[in-house]
């Protein structure tokens, strides 16, 4: 059962999607909200990888020599999550490339 979110958490939670699509760069509040949303999403992915890694370590200790068979599902999930686990920032995604006319 998921933990209910507190009112202070909901107030700080971004309401915009983690992308710069449709953001007006002259509106500082909208730009900052998009940046915060992207960074938050990257941290969530990083923490998910950390939780999977901790569970994998527990499984390895519990299963001992049979860890290759018994913990394979966690290992595969962790390897898949590592592709998204790095916090890269928002500057690369924020770049505007204007097509030559």
N, C-alpha and C positions, 0 to 999 in steps of 0.2 A: 504494500500500500504506500503510495507516494506521500511525502510529507507536505502538508499544506503550506503555501507560500504566505509569508507575513505581509502586512500592508506596507511596511517600509521597503521590503524587497520588491513588491509590485510597483511601488513608486519609482524605484531606481532602474527598473527593467526597461530596456529600450522598446519602443513601440514601432520602430521601423525595421524593415528586413535588412539583413547583413549584406547590403550591396549599395553601390553608388548610382544604380540605375534610377533616373528620374530626379536626382538631387540637384537643386539649384545651388550652385557654388557661391553665389552672392549672399545666400541666406546662411549666416553662420550657425544658427541653432540647428537647422536641418543638416548641415555638413557635419557638425560635431556629433549629432545623434547617429548619423550613418557611421562615422568613425568608431564611436563607442560600441555600436552594435557589431561591427566587424571584429573588433578586438575581443569583445565578450564571447562571440561565437568561437573564435580561435582558442580562447582559454577553456571553454567548455570541452572542445575536442581534445585538448591537451590533458585535462583532468580525467576525461573518460579513458584515455590511454593509460593514465596512471592507475586508475582503479582496476582496470583489466590486468595490468602488470602485477598489482598486489594480489589479486585473486589467483593469478597464474603461479606466483611464488608460494602461496598457501597450498595450492594443488600439488605443486612439485614436492613440497615437504611432506605432505600427507601421503602421496602415492609412492614415493621412494623410487625404486627401480622401474616401476611401471608407469612413470610419468609420461613417457613418450606416447603411450596409447590413451591413458586416462585424461590427460590434459591437452590433447590435440585441439579440441574445440576452442579452448582459451588461447592457445598459441596462434591459431589461424586468425581468430578475431583480433588479437593484439597486433599481428603483422599487418592486417588490413587497416587498423586504426592508426598505425604509425604514419601512414601516408598523409593524414590530416592533422597530426598531433603538434606540429611545429607552429609556434606563434610568430608570424611573419610581419605583422603590422598591416597598416592600411595604405601606405604610400604608393605601392605598386598598383593597387586597384584604383587609386584616386587619380592617376594620370589620365589626362584627356588627350586623345589622339584625334586631331581634326583632319579629315580627309582632304587632300589637295583638290582644288576645283579646276 
